[in-house]
Amino acid sequence: MTAPLAADDLPTLHRLLTGRAPVTRIVWQGRPAWAKRCMRARWHERALLALAPLLRRWLAPQAAFRPVRRDAALPVEAQRLAELHRAGCGVPRLIAADRELLVVEDCGRNLEHLVQDEPQPPLRLQWLREAAADLGRFHAAGQWHGGAQLRNLLRQDDGTLARIDFETALDAHFPLPVLQAIDAALFFTSVARFGDAAPAAEVAPAYLQFAPEAARAVLRRGAPLLGTLARSRLLQRLAPKEAARLRGVAAVVPLL
């Protein structure tokens, strides 16, 4: 791994990040940190937002919905980090931000990498269950992530988890139960990569013991579509990895 960049102010950091990856390990004013450039929404995010009115009516027709509006002067992610930090949620501390860049503290190791590198299956399963329970408690507290895959979780030295990646203002388009159901689908899709359907079904009870009923209801309403996609021969042929992960999500449905 290359040495981290060192910067003490945002203008210097902007110059140093030219041509580098969107997320870069740095030393900020003498302390380890991460710098992240704000990126445009990816195609699947734009598609999801375009379908938001239809999905709201289908998945949560009774849910109250008031779009959340935020200050355009700062990145959505910087504002969400500050909001979650004030609410006492496990997120990295926001150190600095402007319209195009944010700097956050370095506060743990990537959980997806830890699970991937861990040779002992019982420990891998334990970590996955802990992450599922953590997501359930996060939802029970009335929160949502928007990027709840394993790759966006950090395991800290004391075993607690921190969440990262809050780029998209999904709460401007969806009510809370749909946001939490999206989280659950993303989480179990990422878990399924570690053994198709079995791990997702094995860790699901840890999430469901805390998950709000409204989020579970949205997942139940979306279950037929998930099942159809998971069984699709076309998807299995064109995108076998995604098909396998969808089978992981579908395996959770009977437990709802």
N, C-alpha and C positions, 0 to 999 in steps of 0.2 A: 504494500500500500504506500502510495506517495505521501510525502509530508504534507500536513494541512497548511492551507494558506493562513497568513497572519494579517489581521486588519484591526484597526481601532475606530474606524468610522465608516459610514455607509458609502460615501463617494469613493473612498479607496477600495472598498469591497466590490463595488460595481466594476471598477477597472480590472481588478484581479480576476473576476469571474467571467470576463469576456472569453467566449469560446469554450467554456467548461460545461460540465453536466449541470442540469437544473438543480440538483441537490449536491452540495459539496461540503466536505468536512473542513472546518476552519479552526483557527485559534482567534477568539475575539477578546481583545483587551486582556490577553494572558490566560484565558480559560477556554477549554474545549467547547466547541459549539458546532452547529450546522447552519449553513446558509441555503436558502431556497428561493429561486426565482419564480415568480408567478407565471403560470402557463395558461394558454387558452384552453377552453374546454375541449376534450377529445370527442371523437365522432359519436361514441356510444353515450357519452354524457349529454351531448346535444340532442340525440335521438330520444333519450329518456325524458328530457325536459319538454321536447315537442309533444310527447305523448301524455304529459302530465294531466291535462284536463280529463282525458279518457280514462286514465288509470285511477284518478281520484274517484270518478263516478263508479267504476267497476269494483275497485278493491275496498273502498271505505266510504260508501254512499252516505252513511249517517255521521261520519266524523266531522266535528267542528273544524273549520279551517280559516285561519287569518294569516295571510302571507307575511313573512318577516322581511322587513326592509332594513338594509344596513347602509352605513356611510360609504360612499364610493371613493372617498379619499384614501382608504386603506384596503389592502387585500382582504377578501372574505376570511381567509385562513387566519390572518393576524387577529381579526375581530373575534372569531370563534374560539381561538386559543385563550384570549383574554376572558371571554364569557365563561368558558369551562373552568378556567383557573379560579375565577371568582366563586364558582359554584362548588369548589372543592374537588373537582374531578382530576384524575390522573392524566395530566398532559404536560409536555415540556413547557418551561417558563419562556414566554416571549421576551426577548432581550431588546430587539430593535426592529423597525419596519418602516418602509415607505411604500409608494404606490406599486413598486415592481419587485420588491425584495423583502424577505424577513429573515431574522436570525433568532434561533432558539437554542436553549441549552442542550447539551449532550447528556442524556439521562438514562441510558440503558442499551442493551443488546437486542438486535432484531429477533423477534420470537420465531419467525419463519425459518431463519437461518439456524437458530438453536435447535428447533425440532428436526430440521433436515440433517443436521450434523450429529445428532444424538444417536449413538448405536443401540441404546437400550429401549426396546419398545414400551415397557411399562412406564418409563420416565417420559417418553414422548406423549403417551396417552394421558398421563397426569397433567402435563403442561397444557394439552389441548382442553382437558376438562376444566382446568383453572381458568383458561381464557374464555371458555363458554360461560361459566358461572359469572365471570367478571362482566361479560357483555349483558347477561341477564340482569345483574344488579344495576348496571349503568342504565339500562332501559327502565327498570323499576323506579329509578330516581327521576324519570321523566326526561332523559337525555337521548341523543342519537349521535351517531358518528358520521355516516356517509361514506366511509371507506373502511369498513370493519374487517377487512381481510387480515390474515395473520401477518402479512408483510408490513402492516401499519400498526403493529403492536411492539412495544419495547418492554423487555423484562429487566427490571431494575435489580440492584444488588440485594435488596431485601425481599425479592420475590414478587413484589407488586408490579402491576402493568401500567404502562403509560401509552396513550393513544396519539398517533400522528396522522397527518394528511387530512386536512379539512378544507379542500380547495373549492368545493362547489356548494353554493347556497341553496341546497335542496329544500330548505324550509320556506323558501319563497314560492315553492310549487306544490308541496305535498304536506298533508297533516301528519302529526306525530306518529300515529299507528303505521302509516305507510312507510315513513322514514325508518322506523324500527324494524319493520318487516324486510325492507331493503338491506338493512344491516345484517339481519339474520341470514338472509339468502347469500350475501357476500361472504359472511363468515363460514358457513357450512360448505360453500363452494370451494373456499381456500383450504378447508380441512380435508375435503375429499381428495385432494391431490396426494395425500399421504396414504392412499390405499382404497381409492374408489369409495363405495358407499359405506363400508363398515365403520371407519372412524367417525364419520358424521353422525351415524345412528348411535354410536357408543357415547359420544360426548353431548348429544342433544339434550338428555335429561338434565344435565348440569345447567344448561341455559333455560330450559322450560320451567324449572322449579322457581325461577324468579321472573320470567318474562311476563309482561302485562297481557291480559286476556285480549285487549284490542289488537295488539300486534299479532298474536296467535290467530285471531280471526281473519286478519288480512292474509296471512300465510295460507290459511285453509281455503280462502276464496281463490287464491292464485295457484293452488295445488294442481288443478286439472291441466293448466298450461304447462307447469313444470313437468308433470308426468308425460305429457305429449312430447315435449322437447327432449326429455331424457331418453325416450324410446325411439326417437327419430333415426331411421337408418341413414338418411341423408346427412344429418349432423354428425353421426358416428363416422361416416366416411370422410366428410370434409374437415371436421374439427374433432377428432377423437378425444383429445384432452378435455375440451370443453364439455363434450357429451358425458365423459366420465365424471366430471365435477357436478354436472346437473343431476346425475344419478345419485350423487352424494346428498344433494339438497332434497331430491324426491324421497330418499330413504328416511328423512326426518318427518315427512308428512304424516305417516300413520301414528306418530307419537303425539301429534298436536291435539 
